[in-house]
Amino acid sequence: MSAGQRYVVLGLAPARAPWFRSVGSWANSGALAAEFVKCLSAEEVGARLASGRPYSALVADGCLPALDRDLVARATAAGCAVLVVDDRRVNRDWAALGVARMLPADFGRDDLLHALHAHAKLVARSQAHSDDLAGSRPAPAGWRGMVVAVTGPGGTGASTVSMAVAQALGHDVRQAGMVLLADLRLHAELAMLHDVGDVCPGVQELVEAHRGGLPSADEIRGLTATVPGRPYHLLLGLRRARFWATLRPQAFAAAFDSLERTFRVVVCDVDPDLEGEDQGGSIDVEERNVMARTACRRAQVTLAVGLPSIKGLHGLVRVVDGLLSSGTPPERILPVLNRAPRSARARAALTAAFAELTGPLLSPDDRDGLATPIFLPDRRIEEALRDATKLPGALTAPLVSGLTAVAQRAKERAGEKADVAGAGGPVAVRPGSLGHWPAEAAGS
């Protein structure tokens, strides 16, 4: 350790925690070559991490409910190793949350020094900004099921289309009954469409279970509902739209990853609003849209649903524009026109109008990547929902064939793009992803 470097340690614990006072005394007396910054709330830790000042480690008491997946991920992303002081009353898989090391409740100065030496970075006294930010902890590799997102403005029948997709895939014996229909809209309505009378656990309980742990596949399936006559599991949505604030982004991402690992197909009914901080400058809006943004980002195929009218076609094009702006490749989008006319001439006119309106949204290389719309006839959907019977095959058959074709096409184009990138072709860079110059270099 050079004279100009030391550890800068954040501490998070109840005010009277014994180790909290001990570490402060070691730092103040010089017994510990570190600067110790005491924090009494997770909000204070977050504010300090966002200040731009580099920190070596966060030492947190394991008894705190605020010490969850999101706080650990935020600290790790800021290059700050997370050390947890063991509390035997709390049983959590800290390693799965991204914690670097556990410290015993009665740890000594040498224990803390060894942990800092193994996991933390020294901070130069003149350093004002961190120039070596660590990335978010990557999700573990492994098998994942297919994700299908269904979105569209209100009144277009997008929720019914998501039910039809889940029904068709649920009847496929190759899926072994492991199909999930997840209601990820702010104004969740699938519980009403399935006539789920009792209050059942749903997405709120699923995300809460992932704040401080990693539930098993059986526990995750236990949070879903089974509806008589429907060949799929159902994950109920928010009880009120305002409850989106309880869905922390990292915890929701972990919960969604668990759904992919538990089910062979996850069909997500999501809102068309995908605005994030990059588009509007508001992190609150991005967190409000975390369900739709996560589902569309993970989906192999996204169905954009609209109606065959002037306003309906305008709405469909706007949904496609939102998907493209949020980073969804055009080859993964399947446009759907619900309640379509039977006339071949009318359908051809709708296809031509859609191609003309979406043309300016696509680059020359992607003009042939966006699929042409598929048409769903107007059948007795209302009666099927009211009587809890199967949706008509005239609705499910076009969806399955179109979904299969788009998934195959997307896979082929992904291979083509990988070949181009491997040959030294240009690669798109997300603004801000390259970091920034250190203060010394920027001022030179």
VEXNU-791312 format. One record per residue (C-alpha): residue number from 0; z, x, y. Coordinates in steps of 0.2 Angstrom, whole numbers. Layout:
N
<seq = NUM, z = Z, x = X, y = Y>
...
//
This chain:
444
<seq = 0, z = 0, x = 0, y = 0>
<seq = 1, z = -5, x = 8, y = 17>
<seq = 2, z = 5, x = 7, y = 32>
<seq = 3, z = -6, x = -6, y = 40>
<seq = 4, z = -6, x = -18, y = 26>
<seq = 5, z = 7, x = -30, y = 19>
<seq = 6, z = 8, x = -47, y = 10>
<seq = 7, z = 9, x = -63, y = 20>
<seq = 8, z = 17, x = -76, y = 9>
<seq = 9, z = 19, x = -95, y = 12>
<seq = 10, z = 34, x = -103, y = 5>
<seq = 11, z = 35, x = -122, y = 1>
<seq = 12, z = 52, x = -129, y = -5>
<seq = 13, z = 66, x = -140, y = -1>
<seq = 14, z = 76, x = -132, y = 13>
<seq = 15, z = 91, x = -128, y = 3>
<seq = 16, z = 82, x = -121, y = -12>
<seq = 17, z = 92, x = -105, y = -17>
<seq = 18, z = 76, x = -95, y = -20>
<seq = 19, z = 69, x = -100, y = -3>
<seq = 20, z = 84, x = -92, y = 6>
<seq = 21, z = 83, x = -76, y = -5>
<seq = 22, z = 65, x = -73, y = -2>
<seq = 23, z = 68, x = -75, y = 17>
<seq = 24, z = 82, x = -63, y = 16>
<seq = 25, z = 72, x = -50, y = 6>
<seq = 26, z = 58, x = -51, y = 19>
<seq = 27, z = 70, x = -50, y = 34>
<seq = 28, z = 79, x = -35, y = 28>
<seq = 29, z = 64, x = -25, y = 23>
<seq = 30, z = 68, x = -26, y = 4>
<seq = 31, z = 52, x = -35, y = 2>
<seq = 32, z = 36, x = -28, y = 10>
<seq = 33, z = 30, x = -45, y = 15>
<seq = 34, z = 30, x = -58, y = 29>
<seq = 35, z = 38, x = -74, y = 23>
<seq = 36, z = 32, x = -90, y = 32>
<seq = 37, z = 43, x = -105, y = 27>
<seq = 38, z = 35, x = -122, y = 26>
<seq = 39, z = 44, x = -138, y = 23>
<seq = 40, z = 29, x = -150, y = 19>
<seq = 41, z = 12, x = -149, y = 11>
<seq = 42, z = 5, x = -154, y = 28>
<seq = 43, z = 12, x = -139, y = 36>
<seq = 44, z = 5, x = -128, y = 22>
<seq = 45, z = -12, x = -136, y = 25>
<seq = 46, z = -12, x = -133, y = 44>
<seq = 47, z = -8, x = -115, y = 41>
<seq = 48, z = -21, x = -113, y = 28>
<seq = 49, z = -34, x = -121, y = 40>
<seq = 50, z = -29, x = -110, y = 55>
<seq = 51, z = -40, x = -96, y = 50>
<seq = 52, z = -26, x = -83, y = 47>
<seq = 53, z = -26, x = -75, y = 30>
<seq = 54, z = -12, x = -77, y = 18>
<seq = 55, z = -9, x = -68, y = 2>
<seq = 56, z = 0, x = -81, y = -8>
<seq = 57, z = 9, x = -98, y = -8>
<seq = 58, z = 25, x = -98, y = -17>
<seq = 59, z = 30, x = -117, y = -20>
<seq = 60, z = 44, x = -126, y = -29>
<seq = 61, z = 38, x = -135, y = -45>
<seq = 62, z = 49, x = -150, y = -41>
<seq = 63, z = 39, x = -155, y = -26>
<seq = 64, z = 27, x = -170, y = -29>
<seq = 65, z = 16, x = -164, y = -15>
<seq = 66, z = 12, x = -149, y = -25>
<seq = 67, z = -4, x = -157, y = -34>
<seq = 68, z = -21, x = -152, y = -38>
<seq = 69, z = -28, x = -154, y = -21>
<seq = 70, z = -15, x = -143, y = -13>
<seq = 71, z = -18, x = -129, y = -26>
<seq = 72, z = -37, x = -130, y = -24>
<seq = 73, z = -35, x = -129, y = -5>
<seq = 74, z = -25, x = -114, y = -6>
<seq = 75, z = -36, x = -105, y = -19>
<seq = 76, z = -51, x = -109, y = -8>
<seq = 77, z = -43, x = -100, y = 6>
<seq = 78, z = -40, x = -84, y = -4>
<seq = 79, z = -22, x = -88, y = -6>
<seq = 80, z = -14, x = -86, y = -24>
<seq = 81, z = -2, x = -100, y = -29>
<seq = 82, z = 14, x = -95, y = -38>
<seq = 83, z = 25, x = -109, y = -44>
<seq = 84, z = 44, x = -108, y = -46>
<seq = 85, z = 48, x = -116, y = -63>
<seq = 86, z = 58, x = -132, y = -63>
<seq = 87, z = 62, x = -138, y = -80>
<seq = 88, z = 63, x = -156, y = -75>
<seq = 89, z = 45, x = -156, y = -71>
<seq = 90, z = 32, x = -155, y = -86>
<seq = 91, z = 15, x = -151, y = -79>
<seq = 92, z = 1, x = -140, y = -86>
<seq = 93, z = 1, x = -128, y = -71>
<seq = 94, z = -13, x = -117, y = -77>
<seq = 95, z = -25, x = -132, y = -78>
<seq = 96, z = -21, x = -135, y = -60>
<seq = 97, z = -26, x = -118, y = -55>
<seq = 98, z = -9, x = -110, y = -53>
<seq = 99, z = -10, x = -91, y = -54>
<seq = 100, z = 8, x = -88, y = -62>
<seq = 101, z = 24, x = -96, y = -65>
<seq = 102, z = 40, x = -88, y = -59>
<seq = 103, z = 57, x = -92, y = -67>
<seq = 104, z = 70, x = -102, y = -57>
<seq = 105, z = 81, x = -86, y = -55>
<seq = 106, z = 67, x = -74, y = -51>
<seq = 107, z = 71, x = -58, y = -43>
<seq = 108, z = 63, x = -47, y = -30>
<seq = 109, z = 54, x = -36, y = -43>
<seq = 110, z = 48, x = -52, y = -52>
<seq = 111, z = 40, x = -58, y = -36>
<seq = 112, z = 33, x = -41, y = -32>
<seq = 113, z = 24, x = -39, y = -49>
<seq = 114, z = 17, x = -57, y = -47>
<seq = 115, z = 10, x = -52, y = -29>
<seq = 116, z = 3, x = -36, y = -35>
<seq = 117, z = -6, x = -45, y = -50>
<seq = 118, z = -13, x = -60, y = -40>
<seq = 119, z = -12, x = -58, y = -21>
<seq = 120, z = -21, x = -48, y = -8>
<seq = 121, z = -14, x = -37, y = 5>
<seq = 122, z = -17, x = -42, y = 23>
<seq = 123, z = -21, x = -30, y = 36>
<seq = 124, z = -10, x = -32, y = 51>
<seq = 125, z = -25, x = -32, y = 63>
<seq = 126, z = -35, x = -45, y = 53>
<seq = 127, z = -37, x = -61, y = 62>
<seq = 128, z = -48, x = -70, y = 50>
<seq = 129, z = -51, x = -70, y = 31>
<seq = 130, z = -68, x = -62, y = 27>
<seq = 131, z = -66, x = -64, y = 8>
<seq = 132, z = -64, x = -82, y = 4>
<seq = 133, z = -62, x = -86, y = -14>
<seq = 134, z = -72, x = -101, y = -21>
<seq = 135, z = -65, x = -116, y = -28>
<seq = 136, z = -59, x = -114, y = -46>
<seq = 137, z = -74, x = -119, y = -56>
<seq = 138, z = -73, x = -133, y = -69>
<seq = 139, z = -71, x = -127, y = -87>
<seq = 140, z = -87, x = -126, y = -97>
<seq = 141, z = -90, x = -138, y = -111>
<seq = 142, z = -98, x = -154, y = -117>
<seq = 143, z = -101, x = -168, y = -105>
<seq = 144, z = -109, x = -185, y = -107>
<seq = 145, z = -123, x = -192, y = -97>
<seq = 146, z = -119, x = -200, y = -79>
<seq = 147, z = -130, x = -214, y = -72>
<seq = 148, z = -126, x = -220, y = -55>
<seq = 149, z = -132, x = -237, y = -48>
<seq = 150, z = -132, x = -240, y = -30>
<seq = 151, z = -139, x = -252, y = -17>
<seq = 152, z = -134, x = -263, y = -2>
<seq = 153, z = -124, x = -279, y = -4>
<seq = 154, z = -133, x = -294, y = -11>
<seq = 155, z = -147, x = -284, y = -20>
<seq = 156, z = -139, x = -286, y = -37>
<seq = 157, z = -134, x = -268, y = -39>
<seq = 158, z = -118, x = -272, y = -49>
<seq = 159, z = -127, x = -284, y = -60>
<seq = 160, z = -140, x = -270, y = -64>
<seq = 161, z = -126, x = -258, y = -68>
<seq = 162, z = -119, x = -271, y = -80>
<seq = 163, z = -136, x = -272, y = -88>
<seq = 164, z = -138, x = -253, y = -90>
<seq = 165, z = -121, x = -252, y = -98>
<seq = 166, z = -125, x = -267, y = -109>
<seq = 167, z = -141, x = -259, y = -115>
<seq = 168, z = -134, x = -242, y = -118>
<seq = 169, z = -118, x = -249, y = -126>
<seq = 170, z = -129, x = -258, y = -139>
<seq = 171, z = -137, x = -242, y = -144>
<seq = 172, z = -129, x = -236, y = -160>
<seq = 173, z = -132, x = -218, y = -155>
<seq = 174, z = -119, x = -219, y = -141>
<seq = 175, z = -106, x = -225, y = -154>
<seq = 176, z = -98, x = -237, y = -142>
<seq = 177, z = -93, x = -223, y = -130>
<seq = 178, z = -101, x = -231, y = -115>
<seq = 179, z = -91, x = -233, y = -99>
<seq = 180, z = -95, x = -244, y = -84>
<seq = 181, z = -85, x = -238, y = -69>
<seq = 182, z = -82, x = -248, y = -53>
<seq = 183, z = -82, x = -235, y = -39>
<seq = 184, z = -86, x = -246, y = -24>
<seq = 185, z = -74, x = -248, y = -10>
<seq = 186, z = -75, x = -267, y = -12>
<seq = 187, z = -74, x = -267, y = -31>
<seq = 188, z = -81, x = -283, y = -39>
<seq = 189, z = -84, x = -279, y = -57>
<seq = 190, z = -67, x = -286, y = -61>
<seq = 191, z = -73, x = -303, y = -54>
<seq = 192, z = -90, x = -302, y = -63>
<seq = 193, z = -81, x = -298, y = -80>
<seq = 194, z = -67, x = -311, y = -76>
<seq = 195, z = -53, x = -299, y = -79>
<seq = 196, z = -38, x = -310, y = -76>
<seq = 197, z = -24, x = -299, y = -78>
<seq = 198, z = -20, x = -284, y = -66>
<seq = 199, z = -25, x = -269, y = -77>
<seq = 200, z = -25, x = -250, y = -73>
<seq = 201, z = -40, x = -243, y = -65>
<seq = 202, z = -47, x = -229, y = -54>
<seq = 203, z = -31, x = -227, y = -44>
<seq = 204, z = -20, x = -224, y = -59>
<seq = 205, z = -34, x = -213, y = -67>
<seq = 206, z = -34, x = -202, y = -51>
<seq = 207, z = -15, x = -202, y = -50>
<seq = 208, z = -14, x = -195, y = -68>
<seq = 209, z = -25, x = -180, y = -63>
<seq = 210, z = -15, x = -176, y = -47>
<seq = 211, z = -2, x = -166, y = -58>
<seq = 212, z = -10, x = -164, y = -75>
<seq = 213, z = -24, x = -167, y = -87>
<seq = 214, z = -23, x = -183, y = -98>
<seq = 215, z = -29, x = -183, y = -115>
<seq = 216, z = -45, x = -193, y = -120>
<seq = 217, z = -34, x = -206, y = -128>
<seq = 218, z = -24, x = -208, y = -112>
<seq = 219, z = -40, x = -210, y = -102>
<seq = 220, z = -47, x = -223, y = -113>
<seq = 221, z = -30, x = -232, y = -112>
<seq = 222, z = -34, x = -234, y = -93>
<seq = 223, z = -50, x = -244, y = -96>
<seq = 224, z = -52, x = -262, y = -100>
<seq = 225, z = -62, x = -270, y = -115>
<seq = 226, z = -70, x = -286, y = -111>
<seq = 227, z = -74, x = -298, y = -125>
<seq = 228, z = -93, x = -299, y = -128>
<seq = 229, z = -97, x = -283, y = -118>
<seq = 230, z = -101, x = -267, y = -128>
<seq = 231, z = -93, x = -255, y = -116>
<seq = 232, z = -77, x = -250, y = -108>
<seq = 233, z = -74, x = -255, y = -90>
<seq = 234, z = -64, x = -245, y = -77>
<seq = 235, z = -58, x = -256, y = -64>
<seq = 236, z = -60, x = -251, y = -46>
<seq = 237, z = -49, x = -251, y = -30>
<seq = 238, z = -38, x = -266, y = -28>
<seq = 239, z = -41, x = -266, y = -9>
<seq = 240, z = -54, x = -256, y = 0>
<seq = 241, z = -41, x = -248, y = 11>
<seq = 242, z = -33, x = -239, y = -4>
<seq = 243, z = -47, x = -226, y = -4>
<seq = 244, z = -34, x = -215, y = 5>
<seq = 245, z = -25, x = -213, y = -11>
<seq = 246, z = -39, x = -204, y = -20>
<seq = 247, z = -38, x = -186, y = -16>
<seq = 248, z = -54, x = -177, y = -18>
<seq = 249, z = -49, x = -163, y = -30>
<seq = 250, z = -39, x = -176, y = -41>
<seq = 251, z = -54, x = -187, y = -41>
<seq = 252, z = -66, x = -173, y = -46>
<seq = 253, z = -55, x = -169, y = -60>
<seq = 254, z = -53, x = -187, y = -65>
<seq = 255, z = -72, x = -189, y = -65>
<seq = 256, z = -74, x = -173, y = -76>
<seq = 257, z = -62, x = -181, y = -88>
<seq = 258, z = -73, x = -197, y = -89>
<seq = 259, z = -88, x = -186, y = -93>
<seq = 260, z = -79, x = -177, y = -107>
<seq = 261, z = -72, x = -193, y = -114>
<seq = 262, z = -87, x = -205, y = -115>
<seq = 263, z = -105, x = -202, y = -120>
<seq = 264, z = -112, x = -211, y = -105>
<seq = 265, z = -103, x = -215, y = -89>
<seq = 266, z = -112, x = -229, y = -78>
<seq = 267, z = -106, x = -229, y = -60>
<seq = 268, z = -108, x = -244, y = -48>
<seq = 269, z = -106, x = -235, y = -31>
<seq = 270, z = -109, x = -239, y = -13>
<seq = 271, z = -125, x = -233, y = -4>
<seq = 272, z = -115, x = -224, y = 10>
<seq = 273, z = -115, x = -205, y = 6>
<seq = 274, z = -111, x = -198, y = 23>
<seq = 275, z = -101, x = -182, y = 23>
<seq = 276, z = -94, x = -170, y = 35>
<seq = 277, z = -110, x = -161, y = 36>
<seq = 278, z = -119, x = -176, y = 42>
<seq = 279, z = -106, x = -185, y = 53>
<seq = 280, z = -94, x = -171, y = 57>
<seq = 281, z = -79, x = -182, y = 50>
<seq = 282, z = -69, x = -176, y = 35>
<seq = 283, z = -61, x = -193, y = 34>
<seq = 284, z = -78, x = -201, y = 31>
<seq = 285, z = -82, x = -189, y = 18>
<seq = 286, z = -66, x = -192, y = 9>
<seq = 287, z = -68, x = -211, y = 10>
<seq = 288, z = -85, x = -209, y = 2>
<seq = 289, z = -79, x = -197, y = -12>
<seq = 290, z = -82, x = -209, y = -26>
<seq = 291, z = -100, x = -212, y = -22>
<seq = 292, z = -104, x = -194, y = -17>
<seq = 293, z = -96, x = -187, y = -33>
<seq = 294, z = -105, x = -199, y = -44>
<seq = 295, z = -122, x = -197, y = -36>
<seq = 296, z = -120, x = -178, y = -36>
<seq = 297, z = -116, x = -178, y = -55>
<seq = 298, z = -128, x = -191, y = -60>
<seq = 299, z = -143, x = -186, y = -71>
<seq = 300, z = -152, x = -202, y = -65>
<seq = 301, z = -148, x = -213, y = -49>
<seq = 302, z = -154, x = -231, y = -49>
<seq = 303, z = -158, x = -237, y = -31>
<seq = 304, z = -158, x = -256, y = -30>
<seq = 305, z = -167, x = -266, y = -18>
<seq = 306, z = -176, x = -283, y = -15>
<seq = 307, z = -194, x = -287, y = -14>
<seq = 308, z = -194, x = -293, y = 4>
<seq = 309, z = -197, x = -285, y = 21>
<seq = 310, z = -179, x = -282, y = 24>
<seq = 311, z = -175, x = -278, y = 5>
<seq = 312, z = -189, x = -265, y = 5>
<seq = 313, z = -182, x = -257, y = 21>
<seq = 314, z = -165, x = -257, y = 14>
<seq = 315, z = -171, x = -248, y = -2>
<seq = 316, z = -180, x = -235, y = 8>
<seq = 317, z = -164, x = -232, y = 18>
<seq = 318, z = -154, x = -230, y = 2>
<seq = 319, z = -167, x = -217, y = -5>
<seq = 320, z = -167, x = -208, y = 11>
<seq = 321, z = -148, x = -207, y = 10>
<seq = 322, z = -149, x = -200, y = -8>
<seq = 323, z = -161, x = -187, y = -3>
<seq = 324, z = -151, x = -182, y = 13>
<seq = 325, z = -135, x = -180, y = 2>
<seq = 326, z = -144, x = -168, y = -10>
<seq = 327, z = -150, x = -179, y = -24>
<seq = 328, z = -167, x = -172, y = -31>
<seq = 329, z = -181, x = -185, y = -29>
<seq = 330, z = -185, x = -183, y = -48>
<seq = 331, z = -168, x = -190, y = -52>
<seq = 332, z = -170, x = -206, y = -42>
<seq = 333, z = -176, x = -222, y = -50>
<seq = 334, z = -181, x = -236, y = -37>
<seq = 335, z = -178, x = -254, y = -44>
<seq = 336, z = -184, x = -270, y = -36>
<seq = 337, z = -173, x = -284, y = -42>
<seq = 338, z = -179, x = -302, y = -43>
<seq = 339, z = -197, x = -296, y = -42>
<seq = 340, z = -212, x = -308, y = -41>
<seq = 341, z = -223, x = -310, y = -57>
<seq = 342, z = -239, x = -307, y = -48>
<seq = 343, z = -247, x = -291, y = -52>
<seq = 344, z = -256, x = -290, y = -35>
<seq = 345, z = -239, x = -293, y = -26>
<seq = 346, z = -231, x = -279, y = -37>
<seq = 347, z = -245, x = -267, y = -33>
<seq = 348, z = -243, x = -271, y = -14>
<seq = 349, z = -224, x = -268, y = -15>
<seq = 350, z = -227, x = -251, y = -24>
<seq = 351, z = -240, x = -246, y = -11>
<seq = 352, z = -228, x = -250, y = 3>
<seq = 353, z = -214, x = -241, y = -5>
<seq = 354, z = -225, x = -225, y = -7>
<seq = 355, z = -231, x = -226, y = 11>
<seq = 356, z = -213, x = -228, y = 18>
<seq = 357, z = -205, x = -214, y = 7>
<seq = 358, z = -219, x = -202, y = 10>
<seq = 359, z = -212, x = -194, y = 26>
<seq = 360, z = -196, x = -192, y = 18>
<seq = 361, z = -203, x = -180, y = 4>
<seq = 362, z = -209, x = -162, y = 6>
<seq = 363, z = -227, x = -159, y = -1>
<seq = 364, z = -220, x = -151, y = -17>
<seq = 365, z = -209, x = -167, y = -20>
<seq = 366, z = -222, x = -180, y = -17>
<seq = 367, z = -225, x = -183, y = -35>
<seq = 368, z = -207, x = -181, y = -40>
<seq = 369, z = -201, x = -198, y = -34>
<seq = 370, z = -204, x = -212, y = -47>
<seq = 371, z = -213, x = -228, y = -43>
<seq = 372, z = -202, x = -243, y = -43>
<seq = 373, z = -198, x = -254, y = -58>
<seq = 374, z = -198, x = -272, y = -57>
<seq = 375, z = -184, x = -284, y = -64>
<seq = 376, z = -188, x = -302, y = -66>
<seq = 377, z = -178, x = -316, y = -59>
<seq = 378, z = -169, x = -323, y = -74>
<seq = 379, z = -154, x = -334, y = -77>
<seq = 380, z = -141, x = -320, y = -72>
<seq = 381, z = -129, x = -332, y = -64>
<seq = 382, z = -127, x = -343, y = -80>
<seq = 383, z = -125, x = -327, y = -90>
<seq = 384, z = -111, x = -321, y = -79>
<seq = 385, z = -103, x = -338, y = -78>
<seq = 386, z = -103, x = -340, y = -97>
<seq = 387, z = -99, x = -322, y = -101>
<seq = 388, z = -114, x = -320, y = -112>
<seq = 389, z = -127, x = -306, y = -114>
<seq = 390, z = -138, x = -302, y = -99>
<seq = 391, z = -156, x = -306, y = -104>
<seq = 392, z = -167, x = -293, y = -112>
<seq = 393, z = -180, x = -295, y = -99>
<seq = 394, z = -168, x = -287, y = -87>
<seq = 395, z = -161, x = -273, y = -99>
<seq = 396, z = -178, x = -267, y = -107>
<seq = 397, z = -186, x = -261, y = -91>
<seq = 398, z = -170, x = -252, y = -86>
<seq = 399, z = -169, x = -242, y = -102>
<seq = 400, z = -187, x = -237, y = -102>
<seq = 401, z = -187, x = -232, y = -84>
<seq = 402, z = -170, x = -223, y = -85>
<seq = 403, z = -176, x = -213, y = -101>
<seq = 404, z = -193, x = -208, y = -92>
<seq = 405, z = -184, x = -202, y = -76>
<seq = 406, z = -171, x = -192, y = -86>
<seq = 407, z = -184, x = -183, y = -96>
<seq = 408, z = -195, x = -180, y = -80>
<seq = 409, z = -180, x = -173, y = -71>
<seq = 410, z = -176, x = -162, y = -85>
<seq = 411, z = -193, x = -155, y = -85>
<seq = 412, z = -194, x = -152, y = -66>
<seq = 413, z = -177, x = -144, y = -67>
<seq = 414, z = -184, x = -131, y = -79>
<seq = 415, z = -199, x = -129, y = -68>
<seq = 416, z = -188, x = -125, y = -53>
<seq = 417, z = -177, x = -113, y = -63>
<seq = 418, z = -193, x = -104, y = -68>
<seq = 419, z = -198, x = -102, y = -49>
<seq = 420, z = -181, x = -97, y = -44>
<seq = 421, z = -181, x = -84, y = -58>
<seq = 422, z = -198, x = -77, y = -52>
<seq = 423, z = -191, x = -73, y = -35>
<seq = 424, z = -196, x = -89, y = -26>
<seq = 425, z = -186, x = -96, y = -11>
<seq = 426, z = -169, x = -104, y = -14>
<seq = 427, z = -161, x = -116, y = -2>
<seq = 428, z = -145, x = -111, y = 6>
<seq = 429, z = -132, x = -124, y = 11>
<seq = 430, z = -127, x = -121, y = 30>
<seq = 431, z = -110, x = -112, y = 31>
<seq = 432, z = -110, x = -107, y = 12>
<seq = 433, z = -113, x = -88, y = 17>
<seq = 434, z = -96, x = -87, y = 26>
<seq = 435, z = -95, x = -78, y = 42>
<seq = 436, z = -93, x = -61, y = 50>
<seq = 437, z = -76, x = -53, y = 52>
<seq = 438, z = -69, x = -53, y = 69>
<seq = 439, z = -71, x = -34, y = 70>
<seq = 440, z = -90, x = -35, y = 66>
<seq = 441, z = -93, x = -50, y = 77>
<seq = 442, z = -86, x = -41, y = 92>
<seq = 443, z = -95, x = -25, y = 89>
//
